[in-house]
Amino acid sequence: MNVTHEEILLAHDRCIAQLRRRSTWYVRVRVALFLLFVAGIGLPVPTWINLVIITVSVVAFFMVAAVHRRVDNAITRHEHWKDIKSTQQARRVLDWEQLPRPAASPVEEQHPFAGDLGLFGSASLHRLLDMSVSRRGSQRLAGWLAAENPDLTDIISRQRRVRALVPLMHFREHLLLEYSMVSAEKLDGDAFLAWLREAGLPGAIRWALPLSFALAGINIALFLLWGFNVLEPWFLLGIFVYGVVYFRNSHVRGAFMEAAVRLDDELGRLKTVFRFLERYPHTGRDILGELTAPFRDPAERPSRHIRGILRDVVAAGVSMNPVLMVLLNLAFPWDFFFAMQLERKRVRIAELLPGWLDTLHELEALQSLANLAALYPDYTFPAVREDDDAEGGEADHAGGVQHGCDGTAPVSVFEAEALGHPLLRQDGRVTNDFRIAREGTLYLVTGSNMSGKSTFLRTVGINLVLAYAGGPVAARSFSTRLFRLYTCIQISDSLREGVSYFYAEVRRLRRLLERLDAGEEHPLFFLIDEIFKGTNNIERHVGGEAYLQALAGKRGTGIVSTHDIDLTTLADTVPTMTNLHFREHIRDGEMRFDYALREGPCPTTNALAIMKLEGLPVP
C-alpha cells in the first residue's frame, strides 16, 4: 500500500502529540516526587520513616527521570524523522528552500563544464543528490560529478553498487537519523584525523610514568614497614618526592585532559555512525555486506577501539574532581597511567581511522546516487561504452533507427529516449529523443528566444555527468560512449580580471579548440550556446562560420546553438553537420512553445512578435 507524504507526516505528528502528553505527565510526577523528598526531610515522624520516604522518593525520582529522558528522546527522533521525510519530498518536487544548504563549489571557475551545467550551487545537481553526513562524503560525490576524464572501470563499478543500493531507502534514511541525533553539522573527519596525528603527549611521559610507578611502589612498601613498626615514617618523604615528580610533569596531565575532552566529543559522533554501520542487518543484502565489511571485522571493529578509548576518557573525567585527583594519584600514578594508555590507543586509531572514513565516504556518495533512482523510479541506468562501434548510418537527432549499408543498426555513440532535465520539475518537464550515430557529428540548433535551445544543451550535458558518475539519468533509455565534456553556455564578465563578456567567450572557445587537439584518450563532447553572441551580427556570422568549420573534422562531437539562421547553410558544404531546431507559435495573442526538438533549420523567428506583444513599437 502506497502511503503519501502527508500521511507519513500526520502519523509522526500523532506520535509526537502522544509522547508530549506523556512527557508532561512525567514532569508532574517528578515535581511530586521532589515535594515528597522535601516532606520526608521535614515531617515530624520517626527518623526511620523519614529515611524511607527520602530513599523511596530519590530512587523513584531517578527512575522516572530515566524514563522521561527516553520519552523526550523519542520525541526528538520523530521530529528528525519528519525533517528527513520532508527533505526527501523536497527532492522529489525540487523544493530548493526545504533542502539542506548547498556545499561550497569544489571546482575552479574555469572548470570545463561544472558552472554551465549547474552542478554546484543553490539549485544544483549536487545539492539535489547530496545525502552525506560527512564533508568528505559530500566532496567525493562532487568529485565524481566534476570528473574531467571518465574511467569506464570506475563507472561500471559504481553503477553496479548504486543499482544494488537503490531499494535500501530505510538504511540511508536511518543513517541520517542516527547522525542527526548527535550533530547538526557535517562530520569533519579530516580535521579530527589531522588532530589525532599531531596530538601526541609530551615526551616526559616516557620517564615520568615508570618513575612514578617505582616511587608509588616504594611508598607502599615504606608505609607497610612503618605500619609494622619496622621503620620510621619515611613514606612521608617518599610521598613528597612522588608529589614533586607529579607536579613537575603536570603538563602531561593537562595534555591528557585536553585529549580526553576532544576525543570524547569527536568519537561520540563517530561512534554513532560506525555503530550503526556495524549493527545494521546485511543478511540478504550482499552489496551492503560488501560496503560495510571493514566495520564488522571482529578484530578491528571501530566500536571495540572507540569503547577502549572512551574508558580512558571516563578515567580522565573522574580525575577532574580535585578531591578524587588527590586520592587516585596518591598511591598510584592514575593520570600518567591512563595518559599512556590513551596515547597508545590514539596512535592505533589514527592508523585505522583513514580506512573507516574512506569506506564511509564511498558509501555516502553511492547512497546519494542510489537515492535519486529511488525517488525517480522512471529514471534509467545508462549503458556506457569505451569503444566506438558506430560505423555506417547517417547522423540522426531522434526517433527511428538509422541503418548501416548492410541494413543492420550500428551502435550509436550517443542515444537517448525521452531525455529530460533532472533539475526541472516532472510536471513541467518536456523530454526529447536524441541520437548521434557517429563521432565527429556537429549539430547546429536554431530557434527563437525561450524556445528551449539552452535547456536542451544543459539536458544533454547534465545527463552525461550523471552517467559518468555511475548514477541514473533522466531518460527512458540512455546509451553513450566515453567522452570528455566541455561547455560554453553561461559566460559572464570578469570584473576581477577586467575581461569583457565577448573576450571571456573567445578565451573559452579557444580552450575548447585546444582540448580538441590535445590528443587525449577520449574524444570531446562540446556544448556551445549562442556562439559569439557578444558581438555584432556581421562579425558573429563570419566568426561563427569559421569556428564551425574548424570544429568539423576534429576528434569530437557536439551541439552548437545560434540565432544566426544563415549559419544553417553550412550543412550544404560540411557533410558532418546537421541542422536541428525548436519553434514557437502564437495563439490568442500569446507566445507558446512545445520545446520539441525537430529536424532542419528553424523556419520562424519571434523577436519582433515578443516586442509587439509587450507593446513596443515594431515596423
LOVEXLUM-768588 format. One record per residue (C-alpha): x negated, y negated, z. Coordinates in pm, whole numbers, plus 50000, padded with zeros to 5 digits. Layout:
<rs>
XYZ...
</rs>
This chain:
<rs>
500005000050000498604966149897498554940350176498494903550084496044878750225498844860850409499964893450573496404900350691496084865850847499514869351009498524902751164495374886751311497404857251440499804880851619496894899151782495264866451885498514853552037498974885852234495384885652356495604849152461498664856652673496724884652837493704861752887495924835953059497244862953291493694873353384492844837153464495704836253711494634869353867491084856453910492354824754078494504845954311491544868254399489404837754471492074824254704492254858554870488484857054921488784822855085491624835555302489544865755403486924842355543489284820855747492094844155858492344848156240492244886256225489774912356345486394910056174486714943556003489914931955833488104900455714485334922255572487824944955394489644915355240486394898855130484994931254987488174940454800488604905254660484984902954544484944937454382488344931654220487274897054101484224910453916486174939653771488874916453640486184892353510484614920753310487954929953153488694893053092485394889152904486324918352679489694902552604488084868952519485524886952306488354904252119489964870352054486704857751911486364888551688489844883751547489104847151478485904856551296487774883551104490224856650991487344834550876485764863350681489064872850516489754836350431486304832850279486874863650067490174849549949488414816849868486034836549647489004852149466490664818949389487474797749367488424775149655485004759449698485984739250006486504771450205483224788250111480064786250326477914756450241475584762149944471964771549985469294747949856468254754849499465074775749496464104765949141462484735548989464334710148777462604723048462463814758848506464764773648164468464778048243469454775448613470574739148608472544741548285474444773048383475454762148735473534789248919472964768249230474854740149397478284732249534480384750449271477784775849165477424812549089475064817949382477504802049626480314824149494478234855649532476184849949847477264872250139473884873650309473324869350682469654860150636467894832350449465604856550270468544878250160470104847350004466804838649838466404873749698469794871149530468774837049394465554852049258467474878749069469794852848915466964829648814464554856348682462994844248356461694877848233464234905548295462934940748354465094969548233463984993748505464894968948778468234960848612469264997348580468185004948936470064975249082473154981948874473275018348989473175007849354475604978949308478145002149143477945026249437478364998049691481504983249533484015004049739482284996250071484204964250146484654973150514480904978150554479884944250413482624925250592481844943150918478174933650887479224897250852481464901051156478784916151379476294889051293478824860851325479414871851686475834862951779474904834251547476444807851323473184802051134471484824850884468784847451021465294833250958463174864550969460164847550811459824822051090460144849051355457644871451177455144842951147455514836251520455074873251601451794874251414450424843451589451854846551941449094867052095448394864252468445224846552587442134868352573441784865852951444424893052989441834919052882439814914553201442444899153430444684930053421442064956453514440544933253774443974926753926444694964053935441364970454110441944942654365445504954754429444224989954494441514977454728444024955754915446394985054964443515006355097442344978655330445894973555454446285010455532442915011955708443914981855916447234998655996445385028856132443045006156334440045016456128439114981656001439764945756084442404928055866440034924355572443044928655342443824891855404440584882455235441424906754954444824890354911443144856554893440734868354619443664885054441445614852354455442654832754318442404856454020446184854453962446454816653973443224811453776444964830653496448394815153535448254805153166448594842153086451804842853285453014811453106452364826852764454114858752879457214839752990457314819152669457014850452456459694867952660462184839452610461504837252234461764875052189464994876652386466574850252162465364863751826465684900751899469214895852026470284886451672468104912351500469294939351737472914932951642472254936551268469844965851294472034984851540475004981251305472954994851013471705023651227475105034151351477425027851058478605061950923476895070650596478145106250553479655108950207478125075350113474825085749957473885050849847474355037150198472255065150340469545057250086469515019850151469625022150531467225051650571464435030450731466835021051012467585057251101464065071351124464155087451473460555078051545460725042251422464315031451476464494993851530466784997951831464225020252001461444994551965463664965052047465034982452355461474987452482460654950852430463824939252598462964959952907459764939952936461764908052880464014917753172460904923053384459784887953293463204874353383463074890053727459704873853789461014839353704462534837454052459804821854274460514844554572460594876154361457484864754177455504864354504456954897254627456484915854297452944903454237451744906254595450774942854581450984949354207449964927453908453544927053782453234897753539449884908653393451044944553354454264936353168452484909252969450094935552836452994959352768454804932152577451654923552384451224959452260454864961152153454654927151988451774939051771453654970951680456914953651592455004927951385453834957451173457294972951137459464941951102458504932950740459754966850620463004964050814463624928750690462824937950331465374966150347467954942250494467314915750228467644940849946470894954050089472314918950131471594909049771473034941549635476124937949852476694902649722476814915349363478984945049463481414921849636482024903149309483024935749140485334944249430487034910349428487434910549049488294946448952488824936748586485114928048553482874954048397479284965648439477294958148123475224981147909471704966547895469104979547650465484971647584465244984447226466774966946925468674992146714470814967046528469834974146169472124965245882475514948745902476434912245896476344887646182479814885946331481204864846616484114885646731486784910846652486244940446423483184962246393480594953646132479234983845947475864990745804475125000445446475745037345519479165029945670478055035946031478415009746301474984995946400474104987646757474584950346817472014930447008474904914247194478594923047206481344913147446485094917047453487364893347647484354873447767485234846848024483504822648259483304836248617483444801348768486814793348611489984804448786491514835148630494944819348590493464792748361490624812148203490614818547826488474847247700486884853747361485274882847183481764876547060479254898146877475714893346747474734920846505471034914146476468174894646626467434861646457471054851646402471804814846462475354803246538476434767346484479584759146681481594728446585484764714946735486504684846875485874668547209487084690047500487764719647269485574744147467482164743847298480094736647611482114760747823481594788347568477824783347573477814784747951480074815247946477614834947735474644823347941476044829248290477234864148199473764872648068472424860948405474844884148587473994913148356470254909348412470734905848788472394940148790475904927848863479274929248690480234904948415483484886748338484434907448035486364938147927483174952547778479654938647750476524951347583473214933547533469554939447478466924921747686466354885147611464564856347772467134829347831466654792247759469244764547759469534727947667473014718147782473064693448068470264668348017470074637648241467954606248250464984609048481464684576448675461794590548873459754596748558461174567148364462404590548088465484583047876468214608347804467094612947443463424617047532464284642347804466304661947547463464660847293460994673947551463374702047646463854711947281460094711047224459594735447512462234757947354460194759947032457064766947236458804795947406459954809647071456334810146957454944823247287454704859547172456464873047482457704908747510461384899747472462974876147216464574843547325468304837447361468864799847341471924778347405471874742047284474814718747343475394687947125471964687546966470354652846959473484636147095471314609147250470554591746921472374576246622474344596446368471844593746082468794604446280470844630346468471764646946137468244645845993466664657846316469324684246374468944698346023465164700846060465424716346404467964742646297465774752146003462844755446243464884778446468465854800746178463384828746127461924826046478461954855446720465154845546889468904843646876471104815346986474114792846976473994755646897476984732546928477394699346750479874672446646477974667946321480224686146070477704680145791475274704045959477614732945879476504731745515473154746245623474834780345629474724779345248470904778445247470004795345577471104831745550470794838545924473124810046019476854814846086479484788146149481994791146433484424765646570487054755946825490044734546727492934714946872496424704746767498724676346866502244684446979504814659747112502184632747132499804654247343496434669447256496474707247308493654732447297493774770347281489994774847339489934803647090486684809346900487194810546523485004816246217483834788545989483334751046031485854730946231488494716645997489704689946241488434660946450490134643546740488144612946843490484588246674493524607546790492334605547152491694568347115495184563446976496814584447249495104562847510496284530547346493014519247191493044501446852492274525146563492294519346186
</rs>
